[in-house]
C-alpha cells in the first residue's frame, strides 16, 4: 500500500507526517516504559509503579498499533483524518465510514489494553518473586 494513498474507512486515516510524529512519541514512551519496568523491580511492593507501568505500556502499544495500522484512534473517535500538513484535519462525513473507524478504534484500544495489562502483570509478578 502506498503510504499516502488517502483515507480508507476503518483501515487508514493518517499519512506519513502523522506517522513520523507517532514514531517520535513511540521512542519517548518506550523509554518511559523501560524506566517503569526497572522501577517495578526496585519498588516491587508499589502498586503505583505497577499502574504507571500499565499506563506507559498502554501508551506505547497504542502508538505502535497506530503506526502499524496507519490509524489514529483519536482521529477515528472524532471522525477525522489527515494526509496533509500536521494540524490540517478533515472531517469524515459518511456515517458508514465513521462506524468502521469507531470499530477500528475499539480494536486498537482493546489490543493495547490487553497487551499492556499482560505485560505489566508479568513484570509485577516477576518483581514480587525476584526483587533487587
Buried (B, 14 or more C-beta within 10 A) or exposed (E): EEEBEEBBBBEBBBBEBBBEEBEEBBEEBBEBBEEBBBBBBEBBEBEEBBEBBBBBBBBBBBBBBBBEBBBBBEBBBBBBBBBEEEEEBBEBEEEEBBEBBBEBBEBBBEBBBEBBBEBBEEBBEBBEEEEE
